[in-house]
């Protein structure tokens, strides 16, 4: 091993020379250190090198535990012409004191974690060290990792549509409209330059460290810092707390990153690691904001439709929503709004679709038997309160003439060529349309004749059999009422 002796004469009456023997050992500095000679027993704190001192008596090669988490590697050599050694530590050491023959040679190591080989000569004779002491302070060590980013914002477009418009509805009618909301990713645009990353708060002491905040400055800019939990923050002994910082910057200039703690109540010192944030660094990346958006609509239960990400491409949501019922006649317009929110920024866009229509005030409009049979209290479609206007207040359960059953069950009975049920279905729809306010002047004669037949005959009456006059009259009346219910005559058909 190649060695070079660096010696320093000591002033005063002491005839002592202290030397630094530098050796080509890996990961250890070989620069000469400042050397002072002091009486044996002088403490680290008395020399101003820290409040803590770790001493090894008659050292030998090996790993020495400073405390429960920190240690020191002591490497010791005894060769024919000289004695020298070097160390490495998990703590930053301010000074090393080598004691022999009543004197201590002190090397100022300037807060390093490793030292050059140190040799001690007294009166030109290499000395076997009786003890080696290491001076240090427990520190709360602050270390930022700063990463520069080019920010981009994902572009999005939103479109809302419906196949429905210009509705014609009756009073108390509910129309179920179909809507579509389409969300499409567009070109990303530059948004910002920013620097962010973790801040490691490493407590290397055997006592907990407590403080109220971590601050980060990037150049002259104050960063936003987020730490786990709530203030005041406590970092237990020998553990690390990781905070995150973020700051937008106006340009790509290099900036120094400074970290500090506020309101520290523990006794250990604060060790700061200053880092340079650079857009020229290989870790610089482009960050895409709002690559996903949340989609909402005010006509959907809970208002939330789902989430769309740029990787998914365009996505369309479809759903149904009721229009009506309306308590008064006249024109109407129902607006429906959808919107998106960026998953990072919360920014977004909105789109509105309006369905216009009218509830006629004079002549009304008509609905088919198919509408009325599905809009009673039995569903499955929304209830139309016109059913409650039938005489007796029983609604769909009202007995129907000589059928032996109710209005509701007659509507759901297949006609299968039976003239009675053909007429009955058309009559029930026409009667409910009349109760709903639809003008019946175009069917007054057919409505009167149908009622007379239904009051006189039941479903199995031979008078409604094939080739009878009554059957012919019943089918003719049913045809007129069917034209009315479907809007081919009379005030016109409501949208269903």
C-alpha positions as CSV (number, residue, x, y, z in Angstrom):
1,X,0.0,0.0,0.0
2,X,1.4,3.4,-0.9
3,X,1.6,5.9,2.0
4,X,2.7,9.5,2.3
5,X,3.4,11.1,5.7
6,X,2.1,14.6,6.2
7,X,3.6,16.0,9.4
8,X,3.0,19.2,11.4
9,X,5.4,20.7,14.0
10,X,3.6,21.7,17.2
11,X,4.3,25.1,18.6
12,X,5.2,25.7,22.3
13,X,7.3,23.6,24.6
14,X,5.9,20.3,23.5
15,X,8.4,18.3,21.4
16,X,5.6,16.4,19.6
17,X,5.0,15.8,15.9
18,X,1.7,14.6,14.5
19,X,1.4,13.2,11.1
20,X,-1.3,12.1,8.7
21,X,-0.4,9.0,6.8
22,X,-2.6,9.0,3.6
23,X,-3.3,5.7,2.0
24,X,-5.0,4.7,-1.3
25,X,-8.0,3.1,0.4
26,X,-11.4,3.1,-1.5
27,X,-14.1,5.6,-0.7
28,X,-11.8,7.5,1.8
29,X,-10.5,11.0,1.3
30,X,-6.7,11.3,1.2
31,X,-6.5,15.0,1.8
32,X,-4.4,16.3,4.7
33,X,-6.4,17.3,7.8
34,X,-5.8,20.2,10.2
35,X,-4.1,18.8,13.3
36,X,-4.0,20.1,16.9
37,X,-2.2,18.7,20.0
38,X,-4.1,18.9,23.3
39,X,-3.6,17.2,26.7
40,X,-5.1,13.8,27.0
41,X,-8.6,13.8,28.5
42,X,-9.7,17.0,26.7
43,X,-13.4,16.6,25.8
44,X,-15.0,17.1,22.4
45,X,-17.3,19.7,23.8
46,X,-14.4,21.7,25.3
47,X,-12.8,21.8,21.9
48,X,-16.1,23.0,20.3
49,X,-16.4,19.8,18.2
50,X,-19.8,18.7,19.4
51,X,-21.8,17.6,22.4
52,X,-21.4,13.8,21.7
53,X,-18.2,11.7,22.0
54,X,-17.6,8.1,21.2
55,X,-14.4,6.5,22.5
56,X,-12.6,3.3,21.6
57,X,-9.9,2.1,24.0
58,X,-7.1,0.1,22.6
59,X,-8.8,-0.1,19.2
60,X,-8.6,-3.1,16.9
61,X,-10.1,-3.7,13.5
62,X,-13.8,-4.0,13.6
63,X,-17.3,-2.5,13.5
64,X,-18.2,-0.5,16.7
65,X,-21.8,0.3,17.7
66,X,-22.2,3.9,18.6
67,X,-25.8,3.4,19.6
68,X,-28.8,1.2,18.6
69,X,-28.7,2.3,15.0
70,X,-25.4,3.9,14.2
71,X,-22.0,2.3,13.9
72,X,-18.4,3.0,13.0
73,X,-15.9,0.9,11.0
74,X,-12.4,1.1,12.4
75,X,-9.5,-0.1,10.2
76,X,-6.1,-0.4,12.0
77,X,-2.7,-1.2,10.6
78,X,0.6,-1.8,12.4
79,X,3.5,-2.0,9.9
80,X,7.2,-2.1,10.5
81,X,7.9,1.7,10.2
82,X,4.6,3.3,11.2
83,X,1.1,2.9,12.6
84,X,-1.9,4.3,10.7
85,X,-5.7,3.7,10.5
86,X,-8.8,5.1,8.9
87,X,-12.6,5.0,9.7
88,X,-16.0,5.2,8.2
89,X,-19.2,6.1,10.1
90,X,-23.0,6.3,9.7
91,X,-22.9,9.7,11.5
92,X,-21.1,12.8,10.4
93,X,-18.0,13.2,12.6
94,X,-16.6,16.6,13.4
95,X,-13.2,15.6,14.7
96,X,-11.1,12.5,15.6
97,X,-8.8,12.5,18.7
98,X,-6.0,10.0,18.9
99,X,-4.5,9.7,22.4
100,X,-1.1,8.3,23.4
101,X,1.6,9.1,26.0
102,X,-0.6,11.8,27.7
103,X,-1.3,13.7,24.5
104,X,-4.1,13.8,22.1
105,X,-3.7,14.6,18.4
106,X,-7.0,16.2,17.1
107,X,-7.9,16.1,13.4
108,X,-10.8,18.4,12.3
109,X,-12.7,16.1,9.9
110,X,-15.3,18.8,9.0
111,X,-18.4,16.7,9.4
112,X,-17.3,13.8,7.2
113,X,-18.4,10.2,7.2
114,X,-14.9,8.9,6.3
115,X,-11.3,10.0,7.0
116,X,-7.9,9.6,5.6
117,X,-5.4,7.3,7.3
118,X,-4.2,9.0,10.5
119,X,-0.8,8.3,12.1
120,X,0.5,9.6,15.4
121,X,4.2,10.3,16.0
122,X,5.6,11.5,19.3
123,X,9.2,12.7,19.1
124,X,9.5,11.0,15.8
125,X,8.3,7.6,17.1
126,X,5.1,6.1,15.7
127,X,2.8,5.6,18.7
128,X,0.3,2.8,19.4
129,X,-2.9,4.7,20.2
130,X,-4.3,4.1,23.6
131,X,-7.7,5.4,22.6
132,X,-9.4,7.0,19.7
133,X,-12.4,9.4,20.3
134,X,-14.9,10.6,17.7
135,X,-16.6,14.0,18.2
136,X,-20.1,14.5,16.8
137,X,-23.6,16.0,17.3
138,X,-26.8,14.1,16.7
139,X,-28.6,15.7,13.8
140,X,-32.0,15.9,12.2
141,X,-30.7,15.4,8.7
142,X,-32.7,17.0,5.9
143,X,-32.2,15.8,2.3
144,X,-34.3,16.9,-0.7
145,X,-34.4,15.0,-4.0
146,X,-35.4,17.6,-6.6
147,X,-36.7,16.5,-10.0
148,X,-37.5,18.9,-12.8
149,X,-40.6,18.4,-15.0
150,X,-42.1,19.9,-18.1
151,X,-45.9,20.0,-17.4
152,X,-48.5,19.3,-20.1
153,X,-52.3,19.4,-19.8
154,X,-54.3,16.7,-21.6
155,X,-57.0,18.3,-23.8
156,X,-60.6,17.1,-23.6
157,X,-63.8,17.8,-25.4
158,X,-67.3,17.1,-24.2
159,X,-70.5,16.7,-26.2
160,X,-74.1,16.1,-25.0
161,X,-77.0,15.0,-27.2
162,X,-80.4,13.4,-27.3
163,X,-82.6,11.9,-29.9
164,X,-85.5,13.8,-28.4
165,X,-86.8,17.3,-29.0
166,X,-90.0,19.1,-29.9
167,X,-92.1,16.9,-27.6
168,X,-95.9,17.0,-27.5
169,X,-97.1,15.8,-24.1
170,X,-100.3,15.6,-22.3
171,X,-100.9,16.9,-18.7
172,X,-99.5,14.5,-16.1
173,X,-97.5,12.5,-18.8
174,X,-93.9,11.5,-18.2
175,X,-91.7,11.0,-21.2
176,X,-88.5,9.1,-20.8
177,X,-85.8,10.7,-22.9
178,X,-82.5,9.1,-24.0
179,X,-79.3,11.1,-23.6
180,X,-75.7,10.6,-24.7
181,X,-72.6,12.2,-23.2
182,X,-69.4,11.8,-25.2
183,X,-65.9,12.6,-23.8
184,X,-63.0,12.7,-26.2
185,X,-59.2,13.2,-25.5
186,X,-57.6,15.9,-27.5
187,X,-54.0,17.2,-28.0
188,X,-52.0,17.9,-24.9
189,X,-50.8,21.5,-24.5
190,X,-47.8,22.9,-22.4
191,X,-49.0,23.9,-19.0
192,X,-46.1,24.7,-16.7
193,X,-42.5,24.0,-15.6
194,X,-42.3,22.6,-12.1
195,X,-39.9,21.0,-9.6
196,X,-41.0,18.5,-7.1
197,X,-39.8,15.5,-5.2
198,X,-39.4,13.9,-1.7
199,X,-37.8,15.5,1.3
200,X,-36.3,13.0,3.7
201,X,-36.3,14.0,7.3
202,X,-33.9,11.5,8.9
203,X,-33.6,11.4,12.7
204,X,-30.3,9.7,13.5
205,X,-30.6,10.3,17.2
206,X,-31.8,7.9,19.9
207,X,-34.5,10.4,20.9
208,X,-37.6,11.5,19.0
209,X,-37.5,14.7,17.0
210,X,-40.5,17.1,17.0
211,X,-41.2,20.1,14.8
212,X,-44.2,22.1,13.4
213,X,-43.4,22.3,9.7
214,X,-40.9,21.5,6.9
215,X,-40.1,24.4,4.5
216,X,-38.5,24.1,1.1
217,X,-37.2,27.0,-1.0
218,X,-36.3,26.4,-4.6
219,X,-34.1,29.4,-5.4
220,X,-36.2,32.3,-4.2
221,X,-39.5,30.4,-4.6
222,X,-41.4,28.9,-1.7
223,X,-42.5,25.3,-2.4
224,X,-45.7,23.7,-1.2
225,X,-44.7,20.9,1.2
226,X,-47.0,18.0,2.3
227,X,-46.0,15.7,5.2
228,X,-47.8,12.6,6.4
229,X,-50.2,13.2,9.3
230,X,-50.8,16.6,10.9
231,X,-48.6,19.1,12.7
232,X,-46.8,19.0,15.1
233,X,-44.8,16.2,13.4
234,X,-42.8,13.6,15.4
235,X,-40.0,11.5,13.9
236,X,-39.2,8.6,16.2
237,X,-35.6,7.7,17.0
238,X,-33.6,6.3,14.1
239,X,-36.4,6.6,11.6
240,X,-37.1,8.8,8.5
241,X,-40.2,10.8,7.6
242,X,-40.8,11.5,3.9
243,X,-42.5,14.7,2.9
244,X,-43.3,15.8,-0.7
245,X,-42.7,19.3,-2.2
246,X,-43.9,21.0,-5.4
247,X,-43.3,24.4,-6.9
248,X,-44.0,25.9,-10.3
249,X,-41.0,27.8,-11.8
250,X,-41.0,30.5,-14.6
251,X,-38.1,29.2,-16.6
252,X,-35.5,26.3,-16.8
253,X,-32.7,28.0,-14.9
254,X,-30.8,25.9,-12.4
255,X,-32.0,26.5,-8.8
256,X,-30.7,25.5,-5.4
257,X,-33.1,23.7,-3.1
258,X,-33.0,24.5,0.6
259,X,-34.8,22.6,3.3
260,X,-35.5,23.7,6.9
261,X,-37.7,22.8,9.8
262,X,-39.8,25.2,11.8
263,X,-40.6,25.0,15.5
264,X,-38.1,22.3,16.4
265,X,-38.5,21.3,20.0
266,X,-35.8,18.6,20.1
267,X,-32.2,19.2,21.1
268,X,-30.4,17.7,18.1
269,X,-28.9,19.9,15.4
270,X,-30.3,20.2,11.9
271,X,-28.1,19.0,9.1
272,X,-29.0,20.4,5.7
273,X,-28.3,18.9,2.3
274,X,-28.5,21.5,-0.5
275,X,-29.4,20.1,-3.9
276,X,-29.4,21.7,-7.4
277,X,-32.6,21.3,-9.4
278,X,-31.8,21.4,-13.1
279,X,-33.8,20.9,-16.3
280,X,-30.5,19.6,-17.8
281,X,-30.5,16.6,-15.5
282,X,-31.1,13.2,-17.0
283,X,-34.0,12.7,-14.5
284,X,-36.0,15.6,-16.1
285,X,-39.3,14.3,-17.5
286,X,-42.6,15.4,-19.0
287,X,-45.6,15.1,-16.7
288,X,-49.1,14.9,-18.2
289,X,-51.7,16.4,-16.0
290,X,-55.4,15.5,-16.2
291,X,-54.8,12.3,-18.2
292,X,-58.1,11.2,-16.7
293,X,-61.3,13.1,-16.1
294,X,-64.4,12.4,-14.0
295,X,-67.7,12.8,-15.9
296,X,-70.9,14.2,-14.2
297,X,-74.5,14.9,-15.2
298,X,-77.2,16.7,-13.3
299,X,-79.9,14.3,-14.5
300,X,-78.2,11.2,-13.2
301,X,-78.8,9.8,-9.6
302,X,-75.7,10.9,-7.7
303,X,-74.6,13.0,-10.7
304,X,-71.6,10.8,-11.4
305,X,-71.3,9.0,-14.7
306,X,-67.8,7.6,-14.6
307,X,-64.1,8.2,-15.3
308,X,-62.4,8.4,-18.7
309,X,-58.6,8.3,-19.4
310,X,-56.8,9.4,-22.5
311,X,-55.5,5.9,-23.0
312,X,-59.2,4.7,-23.3
313,X,-59.9,7.0,-26.3
314,X,-63.4,8.5,-26.7
315,X,-66.1,7.2,-24.5
316,X,-69.9,7.6,-24.7
317,X,-72.2,7.4,-21.7
318,X,-75.9,6.8,-22.4
319,X,-78.8,7.0,-19.9
320,X,-82.5,7.8,-19.6
321,X,-84.1,10.7,-17.7
322,X,-87.8,11.7,-17.3
323,X,-89.3,14.8,-18.9
324,X,-92.5,15.9,-17.1
325,X,-95.0,15.5,-15.8
326,X,-96.2,19.1,-16.1
327,X,-98.9,20.6,-13.9
328,X,-100.0,23.2,-16.4
329,X,-100.3,23.4,-20.1
330,X,-98.1,25.5,-22.4
331,X,-94.6,25.4,-23.9
332,X,-91.7,24.0,-21.8
333,X,-88.0,23.5,-22.0
334,X,-85.9,21.1,-19.9
335,X,-82.2,21.7,-19.7
336,X,-79.7,19.0,-18.9
337,X,-76.0,19.7,-18.2
338,X,-73.0,17.4,-18.2
339,X,-69.5,18.4,-17.0
340,X,-66.0,17.0,-16.6
341,X,-63.3,17.6,-14.0
342,X,-59.6,16.9,-14.4
343,X,-58.5,14.3,-12.0
344,X,-55.4,16.4,-11.1
345,X,-56.4,20.0,-11.5
346,X,-60.2,19.8,-11.0
347,X,-60.5,22.0,-14.1
348,X,-63.0,21.0,-16.8
349,X,-65.8,21.9,-19.2
350,X,-69.6,21.6,-19.4
351,X,-72.2,20.9,-22.1
352,X,-75.9,21.6,-22.0
353,X,-78.7,20.0,-24.0
354,X,-82.3,21.4,-23.9
355,X,-85.4,19.5,-24.8
356,X,-88.3,21.8,-25.9
357,X,-91.9,20.9,-26.2
358,X,-95.5,21.8,-25.5
359,X,-98.5,20.6,-23.5
360,X,-101.5,21.8,-25.6
361,X,-103.9,24.0,-23.6
362,X,-107.0,23.7,-25.9
363,X,-107.2,20.4,-27.7
364,X,-104.7,18.2,-25.9
365,X,-103.1,15.1,-27.5
366,X,-103.7,11.4,-27.4
367,X,-101.8,8.3,-26.2
368,X,-102.1,4.6,-27.2
369,X,-103.4,1.6,-25.2
370,X,-99.7,0.5,-25.0
371,X,-98.9,3.7,-23.1
372,X,-101.8,3.5,-20.7
373,X,-101.2,-0.2,-19.8
374,X,-97.6,0.5,-18.7
375,X,-98.2,3.8,-16.9
376,X,-100.6,2.6,-14.2
377,X,-99.7,2.1,-10.5
378,X,-98.5,-1.3,-11.6
379,X,-95.7,0.1,-13.8
380,X,-93.3,-0.7,-15.1
381,X,-93.2,2.9,-16.6
382,X,-93.7,6.0,-14.5
383,X,-97.2,6.4,-13.1
384,X,-99.6,8.7,-15.0
385,X,-102.1,10.2,-12.5
386,X,-104.9,10.3,-15.1
387,X,-105.7,6.8,-14.0
388,X,-106.9,8.2,-10.7
389,X,-109.6,10.2,-12.6
390,X,-111.7,7.1,-13.4
391,X,-115.0,7.0,-11.6
392,X,-114.9,5.4,-8.1
393,X,-111.3,6.3,-7.4
394,X,-109.9,2.8,-7.9
395,X,-107.7,3.7,-10.8
396,X,-106.4,0.7,-12.8
397,X,-108.4,-1.6,-10.5
398,X,-111.8,0.0,-11.6
399,X,-114.2,-2.8,-12.7
400,X,-114.7,-2.7,-16.5
401,X,-118.4,-3.0,-17.5
402,X,-119.4,-6.7,-18.0
403,X,-115.9,-8.0,-18.5
404,X,-115.7,-9.5,-15.0
405,X,-112.3,-7.9,-14.4
406,X,-110.6,-4.5,-14.2
407,X,-109.5,-1.8,-16.7
408,X,-105.9,-2.8,-16.1
409,X,-106.4,-6.5,-16.8
410,X,-108.6,-5.9,-19.9
411,X,-105.8,-3.8,-21.4
412,X,-103.3,-6.6,-20.8
413,X,-105.6,-9.3,-22.3
414,X,-104.6,-10.4,-25.8
415,X,-107.4,-9.7,-28.3
416,X,-106.8,-12.9,-30.4
417,X,-109.6,-11.9,-32.8
418,X,-112.1,-11.2,-30.1
419,X,-114.2,-8.2,-31.1
420,X,-115.0,-7.4,-27.4
421,X,-111.3,-7.0,-26.4
422,X,-110.5,-5.2,-29.6
423,X,-113.1,-2.6,-28.8
424,X,-112.4,-2.5,-25.1
425,X,-108.7,-1.7,-25.5
426,X,-109.4,1.2,-27.9
427,X,-112.3,2.5,-25.6
428,X,-110.1,2.5,-22.4
429,X,-107.4,4.4,-24.1
430,X,-109.9,6.9,-25.6
431,X,-111.6,7.4,-22.2
432,X,-108.3,8.0,-20.4
433,X,-107.2,10.4,-23.2
434,X,-110.5,12.3,-22.7
435,X,-109.9,12.5,-18.9
436,X,-106.4,13.8,-19.8
437,X,-107.9,16.7,-21.6
438,X,-107.7,15.5,-25.3
439,X,-110.5,16.9,-27.5
440,X,-112.9,14.1,-28.4
441,X,-115.2,15.9,-30.9
442,X,-113.8,13.8,-33.8
443,X,-114.9,10.5,-32.1
444,X,-118.0,11.5,-30.1
445,X,-120.3,9.1,-32.1
446,X,-117.9,6.2,-32.0
447,X,-117.3,6.8,-28.3
448,X,-121.0,6.7,-27.5
449,X,-121.6,3.6,-29.6
450,X,-118.7,1.8,-28.1
451,X,-119.9,2.5,-24.5
452,X,-123.4,1.2,-25.4
453,X,-122.0,-2.1,-26.8
454,X,-119.7,-2.6,-23.8
455,X,-122.6,-1.9,-21.3
456,X,-124.7,-4.5,-23.1
457,X,-122.4,-7.4,-23.9
458,X,-119.6,-9.4,-22.3
459,X,-116.4,-11.0,-23.8
460,X,-118.1,-14.3,-24.7
461,X,-121.5,-13.0,-25.8
462,X,-122.7,-14.6,-29.1
463,X,-123.9,-11.2,-30.3
464,X,-120.2,-10.4,-30.9
465,X,-119.6,-13.6,-32.8
466,X,-118.7,-13.9,-36.4
467,X,-120.9,-12.3,-39.1
468,X,-123.2,-10.5,-36.6
469,X,-124.2,-6.8,-36.9
470,X,-123.1,-6.0,-33.4
471,X,-119.6,-7.4,-34.1
472,X,-119.4,-5.3,-37.3
473,X,-120.5,-2.2,-35.3
474,X,-118.0,-2.9,-32.5
475,X,-115.0,-3.3,-34.9
476,X,-116.0,-0.1,-36.8
477,X,-116.1,1.9,-33.5
478,X,-112.8,0.3,-32.4
479,X,-111.1,1.4,-35.7
480,X,-112.3,5.0,-35.3
481,X,-111.1,5.1,-31.7
482,X,-107.8,3.5,-32.7
483,X,-107.2,6.2,-35.3
484,X,-107.9,8.8,-32.5
485,X,-105.6,7.2,-30.0
486,X,-102.8,7.1,-32.6
487,X,-103.3,10.7,-33.7
488,X,-104.6,10.0,-37.2
489,X,-107.7,11.9,-36.3
490,X,-108.5,14.3,-33.5
491,X,-106.0,16.7,-31.8
492,X,-102.9,14.6,-32.6
493,X,-100.7,12.0,-30.9
494,X,-98.6,12.8,-27.9
495,X,-94.9,11.7,-27.9
496,X,-94.5,8.4,-26.0
